[in-house]
Amino acid sequence: MVLDRDLPGVHGDDVCRALATERSTSRVLMLTAARSVKDRVEGLGLGADDYLPKPFDFAELVARVRALARRAVVPLPASLAFGDLSMDPAHRVAVRAGRRLPLTAKELAVLECLLAADGRPVSAEELLDRVWDEEANPFTGTVKTTIRRLRTKLGDPPVIETIRESGYRIGGP
């Protein structure tokens, strides 16, 4: 979706915010005259996947739309589970052995990525890309620290496995 912030009748920010709240699978490229760094950061913070200020080159717009289309997302099921661990992605709730887990937003997002991967190893780079913003430093221990805290909160027996030189997974062959 190519979305202008200055729509007549309803503000583009409200449309973008509603799509993000609904966890829409639509990709949003904001196309607008608001061009400062602050405006771009704000637009991306509302849930836009990309931001292109006016004036723009049509070839760049087409390239950005194609890039967003390559990142199409498969909708998540209503519930993700492995063993006695389950998660409701829509309500942002995780439960293990009948007990609701006190997870932070980042921990929930990491857990969602791992459960949605269905046993496939998820690299630290992929987690950084999907859970953190573009400002995250790939050379920090952010992912390791979050995984460690998540493992502690999930309790025993451990469900997150480290796959050497591949990443992390829940469940597997």
Beta strands, then each sheet from edge to edge (+ up, - down):
strand 1: 2-3
strand 2: 29-32
strand 3: 50-53
strand 4: 80-82
strand 5: 85-88
strand 6: 93-96
strand 7: 99-100
strand 8: 160-163
strand 9: 167-170
sheet 1: 1+ 2+ 3+
sheet 2: 4+ 5- 6+ 7-
sheet 3: 8+ 9-
end
